[in-house]
Amino acid sequence: MELNKVVSVASVIEEADARKVAEKHGYVLEIRHRGEGAQPVKKVEKNTDDDPALLAQRPPVVCVLGHVDHGKTTLLDYFRKTNVVSGEAGGITQHIGAYSVKYQGEKPEYKGRTVTFLDTPGHAAFAKMRERGASVTDIAVLVVAADDGFMPQTEEALKFAQKHASAIVCAVNKVDAKGANIDRVKQQMQQRGITPEDWGGETITNPVSALKGTGMNELLESILLQAEILDLKANPKCAAHGVVIESQMETGRGPTATVIVQKGTLKPGDSFVCGETWCKVRALMDERGGRLQNSSPGTPALVLGWDAVPAPGTKFQTVKNDREAREQAEEAALAGRKAAEAQQQAPNTGARPGMTDLERLMAALAQDKEKILRVLLKADVNGTLEALEGCLREIKSTKVRLDIVGGSVGPITQSDVQLAEAAKSIIVGFDTKIENGVQAHLKRTGVRIVTHDIIYELITLVKEAMAELLDPEVRENKLGGAEVRAVFPLGKEHKVAGCMVTEGLVRRQAKARLVRKGQIIHQGPVETLRRFKDDASEVKAGFECGIKLGGYDEYQPGDIIEVVEMLQVRPSL
């Protein structure tokens, strides 16, 4: 009653209300349901890993974000002195790359300092990969082209940066391009709440030309200045923790993954657990393929020695030995399988609770008639597999349903073809190779493979494959018309209409209809078509001809004969 609820002594009250009443009287109410034992109180151990005395300075992790084709990868190329853009299909980045860059400028306080860069794709299909890249970063570099200004993915990238990164540095790229307007970009920044420093705000803004190298050292100095303000530190001597940035299946190496260590130091021989996978580190490599002795906080490394390809974005933690890592990964996998089984419903036949047997049968029959394109996905790395799956799930169609039967990374193998044959699906491959011997297997099984190395081109190919399942639409196309001017006898029983072709053309054996005073009197093929006494295959507008329709003889002057053809049109989704 203290909570303004009308209840009697025997009323059942809500758990939340019971807790509130107990709190008012100075008690903490512990509620247990039947079958539950008392929950053991976990002893909270004091975390000594983050003891300020053990912390050391670490490199900042910087995420380069921005609209597609605004020069993110070109900007990184300048720092890394390589050319990745020319190697990217269609000139767009389709993976997350992690690179360590050393400061080469003249300021003595930054000598020897390194910065870890993440290059994320700008294309709309890779939103999840961008968000994952932004979520592990300290500083976000927002690249805006001076000639284009803010674009849709720039807006999206800004939201990611504001949500995940501690600080934002804006790089206004292409300042030497035709139509470049830095003031307009700064005005757009002010409108979005990230006012530039020189306009009285807090966002460091650097005009740069990634292609020519103008202002690039100043940009790196701005990043290191932000890192100093953020005071980025981590304990390098505790058990290594970190996050998987990207993962793939490599020929000759097996599963590999690019990781960023967030605290601790990762060394060859270490064992760690990462979600449902585990790893005993066989080797650590840098972005150029060189061996690393260890990977300290904030440093990216390619890790070899996984039992399976890990999911990107998953956090890892080192354990005592590989046996413990294996056990923990198996426990996580078992828990994941149980959760998936619990969520999995009965086969989706369109049935609902409370339906009669007849309604269930009709729903199942309706689904059997439904057009379904089943696809098995293959991609070069896990991040693009995730992006591809996300894009395909966004294809909306009321005519064809898209069903993803599975997906994995690596080349297309014979076992993939066997799985696709069993599932009656096509194989959709993104930037993957086809193993030797698979082509012969494809001919034998009839499985179709659709591959491309640019994601939006691949989406278009899948949409075309979906449209191919639809029955062609039949449309009527008017070929021409003729007016009956006179009626002539043909033998003893039949008559022929003497006509003037008024529009288009009249073709023999084409479908025709006789219209009299706006009413369709007869429909049938053009059985006979003559010019004077000669048979003709077609007669064009402005010429006279004799027409006899199949199964009809009662022509009258003034009748109109309309000639049409039926076209099969490929349907759209």
C-alpha positions in Angstrom: 0.0 0.0 0.0 3.0 2.3 0.5 3.5 2.0 -3.3 -0.1 3.1 -3.9 -1.2 -0.4 -4.9 -4.5 -1.9 -3.6 -3.5 -5.4 -2.3 -4.8 -7.8 0.3 -2.8 -10.0 2.7 -3.1 -13.0 0.3 -2.2 -11.0 -3.0 0.8 -12.0 -5.0 3.1 -9.0 -5.6 5.7 -8.4 -8.3 9.4 -9.0 -7.5 10.3 -5.4 -8.2 7.6 -4.2 -5.8 8.8 -6.6 -3.1 12.4 -5.3 -3.5 11.2 -1.7 -3.1 9.3 -2.5 0.1 12.3 -4.3 1.5 14.6 -1.4 0.6 12.2 1.1 2.4 12.6 -0.9 5.6 16.4 -1.2 5.3 16.7 -4.8 3.9 18.1 -6.3 0.7 15.6 -8.9 -0.6 17.2 -11.9 -2.2 14.7 -13.8 -4.4 15.2 -17.5 -5.4 13.0 -19.5 -7.6 12.1 -23.2 -7.1 15.0 -25.5 -8.1 17.6 -22.7 -7.8 20.3 -23.2 -5.2 21.9 -20.4 -3.3 24.3 -18.5 -5.5 27.9 -18.7 -4.2 29.3 -15.3 -3.5 32.3 -14.8 -5.8 35.4 -13.5 -4.1 36.4 -10.3 -5.9 40.2 -10.4 -6.5 42.0 -7.1 -6.6 43.3 -6.4 -10.1 47.0 -5.7 -9.8 47.5 -5.5 -13.6 46.5 -1.8 -13.7 48.7 -0.7 -10.8 49.9 2.8 -11.8 53.5 1.9 -10.9 53.5 -0.9 -13.6 52.0 1.2 -16.4 54.2 2.3 -19.4 53.5 4.5 -22.4 52.0 2.8 -25.4 51.5 3.8 -29.0 48.1 5.3 -29.9 45.8 3.1 -32.0 44.4 5.3 -34.7 41.5 4.5 -37.0 41.3 6.2 -40.4 37.7 6.8 -41.2 35.9 8.6 -44.0 33.8 8.4 -47.2 34.8 5.9 -50.0 37.4 7.4 -52.3 38.3 10.3 -50.1 41.9 9.1 -49.8 42.1 7.1 -46.6 44.3 4.4 -48.1 46.4 6.9 -50.0 47.1 8.7 -46.7 48.3 5.5 -45.2 50.4 4.7 -48.3 52.3 7.9 -47.7 53.2 6.8 -44.2 54.0 3.3 -45.1 55.8 4.2 -48.4 53.9 1.5 -50.3 51.2 1.5 -52.8 48.1 -0.5 -51.7 45.4 1.4 -53.7 46.6 0.0 -57.0 46.3 -3.5 -55.6 42.8 -3.0 -54.2 40.0 -4.3 -56.5 38.1 -1.4 -58.0 40.3 1.0 -56.0 38.2 0.5 -52.8 39.6 -1.0 -49.6 37.8 -4.2 -48.7 39.7 -5.3 -45.6 40.9 -3.8 -42.3 44.6 -3.4 -42.3 46.7 -2.7 -39.2 50.0 -1.0 -39.6 52.7 0.4 -37.3 54.2 3.8 -38.5 57.3 5.4 -37.0 57.6 9.2 -36.7 60.2 10.5 -39.1 59.8 14.3 -38.5 62.1 16.8 -36.9 60.4 17.4 -33.5 62.8 15.8 -30.9 60.0 15.1 -28.3 58.4 12.6 -30.8 61.6 10.9 -32.1 61.2 7.1 -32.1 57.5 7.2 -31.3 55.2 4.9 -33.2 51.5 5.1 -34.2 49.3 2.1 -35.0 47.0 2.8 -37.9 43.8 0.9 -38.9 42.7 1.3 -42.5 38.9 0.6 -42.7 36.8 0.3 -45.8 34.7 3.4 -46.7 32.0 1.6 -48.8 28.5 1.3 -47.3 28.7 -2.5 -47.3 31.5 -2.5 -44.7 29.7 -0.6 -41.9 30.2 -3.4 -39.4 34.0 -3.6 -40.2 34.3 0.2 -39.7 32.4 0.0 -36.4 34.7 -2.8 -35.2 37.8 -0.8 -36.3 36.5 2.3 -34.5 35.7 0.4 -31.3 39.4 -0.6 -30.5 40.8 2.9 -31.2 42.0 5.8 -29.1 42.1 8.4 -31.8 39.9 8.6 -35.0 41.3 10.4 -38.0 38.3 11.6 -40.0 39.4 12.1 -43.7 37.2 14.6 -45.6 38.0 15.5 -49.2 38.3 19.3 -49.7 36.5 19.1 -53.0 33.6 16.9 -51.9 33.1 17.9 -48.2 30.9 15.7 -45.9 29.3 12.7 -47.7 27.0 9.9 -46.4 29.8 7.6 -45.1 31.6 10.6 -43.6 28.5 11.2 -41.4 28.4 7.6 -40.5 32.1 7.5 -39.8 31.8 10.6 -37.5 29.0 8.8 -35.5 31.3 5.8 -35.1 34.2 8.0 -34.0 32.1 10.0 -31.5 30.7 6.7 -30.1 34.0 4.8 -29.8 37.1 7.0 -30.0 38.5 9.2 -27.2 39.6 12.0 -29.6 39.0 13.0 -33.2 41.6 14.6 -35.6 40.2 15.9 -38.9 42.4 15.5 -42.0 41.1 17.7 -44.9 42.6 15.8 -47.9 43.0 16.7 -51.6 43.7 20.4 -50.8 45.5 20.7 -54.1 42.5 19.3 -56.1 40.4 21.4 -58.4 37.4 22.9 -56.5 39.0 22.3 -53.1 37.3 24.5 -50.4 38.8 24.1 -46.9 36.5 26.8 -45.4 33.4 24.9 -46.6 34.6 21.7 -44.9 35.3 23.7 -41.6 31.8 25.1 -41.8 30.3 21.6 -42.2 32.4 20.5 -39.2 31.0 23.3 -37.1 27.5 22.4 -38.1 28.1 18.8 -36.8 29.5 19.9 -33.5 33.2 19.3 -34.2 34.4 22.9 -34.5 38.0 23.2 -35.8 40.7 24.6 -33.4 41.3 27.7 -35.5 37.6 28.5 -35.4 37.6 28.3 -31.5 36.7 24.6 -31.2 38.6 21.6 -29.9 39.1 19.5 -33.0 42.6 19.6 -34.5 42.2 20.1 -38.3 45.1 19.4 -40.7 44.9 20.4 -44.4 46.8 17.6 -46.3 47.5 16.2 -49.7 48.1 12.5 -49.2 49.2 12.2 -52.9 51.9 14.8 -52.7 52.7 14.5 -49.0 51.8 18.1 -48.1 51.0 18.5 -44.3 51.5 14.8 -43.6 54.2 15.3 -40.9 52.0 17.9 -39.2 49.1 15.3 -39.2 51.3 12.7 -37.5 52.4 15.3 -34.9 48.8 16.2 -34.2 48.0 12.5 -33.6 51.0 12.2 -31.2 49.9 15.4 -29.4 46.4 14.0 -28.9 48.0 10.8 -27.6 50.0 12.9 -25.0 46.9 14.6 -23.9 45.1 11.2 -23.5 48.1 9.8 -21.6 47.8 6.4 -23.1 49.4 3.8 -20.9 49.2 0.0 -20.4 50.9 -2.7 -18.3 53.4 -4.5 -20.6 54.3 -7.2 -18.0 50.9 -8.8 -17.2 49.1 -11.6 -19.1 48.3 -10.4 -22.7 44.8 -9.2 -23.5 43.7 -7.9 -26.9 41.2 -8.0 -29.7 41.1 -9.7 -33.1 41.0 -7.1 -35.9 40.8 -9.4 -39.0 41.1 -13.2 -39.6 41.5 -15.4 -42.6 42.4 -18.9 -43.9 45.8 -18.7 -45.7 47.2 -21.5 -47.9 50.2 -23.1 -46.3 49.7 -21.2 -43.0 46.2 -22.3 -42.0 44.1 -19.9 -39.9 45.7 -16.5 -39.2 44.5 -13.3 -37.5 45.7 -9.8 -37.1 45.4 -8.8 -33.4 46.1 -5.7 -31.4 47.4 -6.3 -27.9 45.7 -3.9 -25.4 47.7 -4.9 -22.3 50.5 -7.3 -21.6 53.1 -8.6 -24.1 52.3 -11.5 -26.5 55.2 -13.8 -27.4 55.7 -16.9 -29.5 54.8 -20.0 -27.4 52.0 -18.2 -25.5 48.6 -19.8 -25.3 45.4 -17.9 -25.3 41.7 -18.3 -25.6 39.6 -16.2 -28.0 35.8 -16.9 -27.8 35.2 -20.4 -29.2 38.8 -20.7 -30.6 42.2 -21.0 -29.0 45.8 -20.5 -30.2 49.3 -21.5 -29.3 51.3 -18.7 -30.9 53.6 -20.3 -33.5 54.8 -17.0 -34.9 54.2 -13.3 -34.8 54.6 -11.3 -38.0 54.5 -7.6 -38.8 52.5 -6.1 -41.8 55.5 -6.6 -44.1 55.9 -10.3 -43.3 58.9 -9.9 -41.0 59.1 -11.9 -37.7 58.4 -10.2 -34.4 60.0 -11.2 -31.1 57.0 -10.0 -29.2 54.0 -7.7 -29.5 53.6 -5.1 -26.8 50.5 -3.0 -26.0 49.1 -1.0 -29.0 51.2 -3.0 -31.5 49.5 -5.0 -34.3 50.7 -8.5 -35.2 49.7 -11.3 -37.5 49.3 -14.4 -35.3 49.9 -18.0 -36.6 48.9 -21.1 -34.7 45.1 -21.0 -34.4 43.0 -24.1 -34.2 40.3 -22.4 -36.3 39.6 -19.0 -37.8 38.5 -16.7 -35.0 35.6 -14.2 -35.3 36.8 -10.6 -35.9 36.1 -8.3 -32.9 36.5 -11.1 -30.4 38.7 -10.4 -27.4 41.5 -12.8 -26.4 43.2 -13.5 -23.1 46.4 -15.6 -22.4 46.1 -18.6 -20.1 48.7 -20.9 -18.5 49.0 -23.5 -21.2 47.4 -24.8 -24.4 45.4 -27.5 -22.6 43.6 -24.8 -20.5 43.1 -22.7 -23.6 41.5 -25.7 -25.4 39.3 -26.6 -22.5 38.0 -23.0 -22.2 37.4 -22.7 -26.0 35.5 -26.0 -25.9 33.3 -24.9 -23.0 32.5 -21.6 -24.9 31.7 -23.6 -28.1 29.4 -26.0 -26.1 27.6 -23.0 -24.5 27.2 -21.4 -27.9 25.8 -24.6 -29.4 23.3 -25.0 -26.6 22.2 -21.3 -26.9 21.8 -21.8 -30.7 19.7 -25.0 -30.2 17.5 -23.2 -27.6 16.8 -20.4 -30.1 16.3 -22.8 -33.1 12.6 -23.2 -33.7 10.7 -26.0 -35.6 11.2 -25.9 -39.4 9.8 -22.7 -40.7 6.7 -23.8 -42.7 4.7 -20.7 -41.9 2.8 -22.5 -39.2 1.6 -20.5 -36.2 0.4 -21.7 -32.8 -3.3 -22.6 -32.7 -3.5 -23.5 -36.5 -5.6 -26.5 -37.5 -3.9 -29.4 -39.4 -5.4 -28.3 -42.7 -4.1 -24.8 -42.2 -0.6 -26.2 -41.4 -0.8 -28.3 -44.6 -1.8 -25.3 -46.7 1.0 -23.2 -45.2 3.6 -25.9 -45.9 2.3 -26.2 -49.5 2.5 -22.4 -50.0 6.1 -22.5 -48.9 7.0 -25.3 -51.3 5.8 -23.1 -54.1 7.9 -20.2 -52.9 10.9 -19.2 -55.0 14.1 -19.6 -52.9 17.7 -18.9 -53.9 20.0 -20.8 -51.5 23.6 -19.5 -51.3 26.7 -20.8 -49.7 29.1 -17.9 -49.0 32.9 -18.0 -49.4 35.2 -15.1 -48.8 38.9 -14.4 -48.4 38.7 -13.1 -44.8 36.2 -13.2 -42.0 35.4 -9.4 -42.1 34.4 -9.5 -45.8 32.4 -12.6 -45.2 30.5 -10.8 -42.5 30.0 -7.7 -44.8 28.9 -9.9 -47.7 26.3 -11.7 -45.5 25.0 -8.4 -44.2 24.6 -7.0 -47.7 22.8 -10.1 -48.9 20.4 -10.1 -45.9 19.5 -6.5 -46.9 18.2 -7.6 -50.3 14.4 -7.2 -50.0 12.1 -9.0 -52.4 8.5 -10.3 -52.0 9.0 -12.6 -55.0 12.2 -14.5 -54.1 13.5 -15.4 -50.7 17.3 -15.5 -50.2 18.5 -18.3 -47.9 22.1 -18.3 -46.7 22.9 -22.0 -45.9 26.4 -21.3 -44.6 29.7 -19.4 -45.0 33.4 -19.9 -44.5 36.8 -18.3 -45.4 39.3 -19.7 -47.8 39.3 -21.0 -51.4 36.4 -22.9 -52.9 37.0 -26.6 -52.3 35.3 -29.9 -53.5 33.7 -30.2 -50.1 32.0 -26.8 -50.6 30.6 -28.1 -53.9 29.3 -31.2 -52.3 27.6 -29.1 -49.6 26.1 -26.8 -52.2 24.9 -29.8 -54.2 23.2 -31.3 -51.0 21.7 -27.9 -50.1 20.6 -27.2 -53.7 22.4 -23.9 -53.5 24.8 -21.7 -55.5 28.3 -20.8 -54.3 28.9 -17.0 -53.9 32.6 -16.3 -53.7 34.1 -12.9 -52.7 37.7 -12.5 -53.8 38.4 -16.2 -53.5 40.3 -18.7 -55.6 38.9 -22.1 -56.8 41.0 -25.1 -55.9 42.4 -27.4 -58.6 40.0 -30.2 -59.5 36.9 -28.3 -58.5 35.9 -27.3 -62.1 35.4 -31.0 -63.1 33.4 -31.5 -59.9 31.2 -28.5 -60.9 30.4 -30.0 -64.3 29.5 -33.3 -62.7 27.2 -31.8 -60.0 25.8 -28.8 -62.0 26.6 -26.5 -59.0 26.9 -22.8 -60.1 29.6 -20.5 -58.8 29.2 -16.7 -58.8 32.4 -14.8 -57.9 33.7 -11.3 -58.0 36.4 -9.2 -56.2 34.3 -6.0 -55.8 31.5 -6.4 -53.3 28.8 -4.3 -55.0 29.3 -6.0 -58.3 28.9 -9.4 -56.5 25.6 -8.2 -54.9 24.3 -7.3 -58.4 25.2 -10.8 -59.7 23.3 -12.4 -56.8 20.2 -10.2 -57.5 20.4 -11.3 -61.2 20.5 -15.0 -60.0 17.4 -14.3 -57.9 15.6 -12.7 -60.8 16.4 -15.8 -63.0 14.2 -18.0 -60.7 11.1 -16.0 -61.5 8.8 -17.0 -64.3 9.1 -14.6 -67.2 6.3 -12.0 -67.5 4.3 -12.0 -70.7 3.5 -8.6 -72.1 1.5 -7.6 -75.2 3.2 -5.4 -77.7 1.0 -3.9 -80.5 2.6 -4.4 -83.9 0.1 -2.5 -86.0 -3.4 -2.0 -87.2 -5.4 -2.1 -90.4 -8.9 -0.8 -91.4 -11.3 -3.0 -93.4 -12.2 -1.1 -96.6 -13.9 -3.8 -98.6 -14.9 -7.5 -98.4 -14.0 -10.0 -101.2 -15.1 -13.7 -101.6 -12.5 -16.4 -101.4 -13.9 -19.5 -103.0 -17.5 -20.5 -102.3 -17.4 -20.4 -98.5 -14.8 -17.9 -97.3 -14.2 -14.2 -97.4 -11.2 -11.9 -97.3 -11.0 -8.4 -95.8 -9.5 -5.8 -98.2 -7.6 -3.5 -95.8 -5.4 -0.5 -95.6 -2.6 -0.8 -93.0 -3.0 2.4 -90.9 -0.1 2.0 -88.4 2.9 -0.2 -87.8 2.8 -3.4 -89.7 0.7 -6.6 -90.2 2.6 -9.9 -90.0 1.4 -13.3 -91.1 0.7 -15.8 -88.3 0.7 -12.9 -85.7 -2.0 -12.8 -83.1 -4.9 -10.4 -84.1 -8.2 -9.2 -83.0 -11.2 -7.8 -84.9 -12.7 -4.7 -83.3 -16.1 -3.4 -84.3 -17.5 -0.2 -82.8 -15.1 -0.5 -79.8 -16.1 -4.2 -79.1 -13.7 -7.2 -79.7 -15.7 -9.5 -82.1 -13.0 -12.1 -82.8 -9.5 -13.1 -81.9 -7.2 -15.4 -83.9 -4.0 -15.5 -86.0 -3.5 -13.8 -89.3 -4.0 -16.9 -91.5 -3.6 -15.3 -94.9 -1.8 -12.1 -95.9 -1.6 -11.0 -99.6 -0.4 -8.0 -101.6 -2.4 -8.2 -104.8 -2.2 -11.9 -105.7 1.1 -12.7 -104.0 1.5 -14.0 -100.5 3.3 -11.6 -98.2 5.1 -12.2 -94.9 4.4 -8.7 -93.6 2.8 -5.4 -94.9 3.8 -2.0 -93.6 1.7 1.1 -92.9 0.4 3.0 -96.0 0.0 -0.2 -98.1 -3.1 -2.1 -99.0 -3.5 -5.9 -98.5 -5.9 -8.8 -98.1 -6.3 -10.3 -94.7 -8.0 -13.5 -93.6 -8.2 -14.3 -89.9 -8.3 -17.9 -88.7 -11.9 -19.2 -88.0 -13.7 -15.9 -89.1 -15.4 -14.7 -92.3 -18.0 -12.0 -91.3 -16.0 -8.9 -92.0 -17.7 -5.5 -92.5 -16.2 -2.3 -93.9 -15.0 0.0 -91.1 -13.8 -2.9 -88.9 -10.4 -2.5 -87.3 -7.9 -5.4 -87.2 -5.3 -5.0 -84.4 -2.1 -7.1 -84.7 -0.2 -7.8 -81.5 2.8 -10.0 -80.4 3.4 -11.5 -77.0 6.8 -10.7 -75.5 8.5 -12.5 -72.6 10.0 -9.9 -70.3 12.6 -10.8 -67.6 10.9 -10.0 -64.3 12.5 -7.7 -61.7 12.8 -8.4 -57.9 
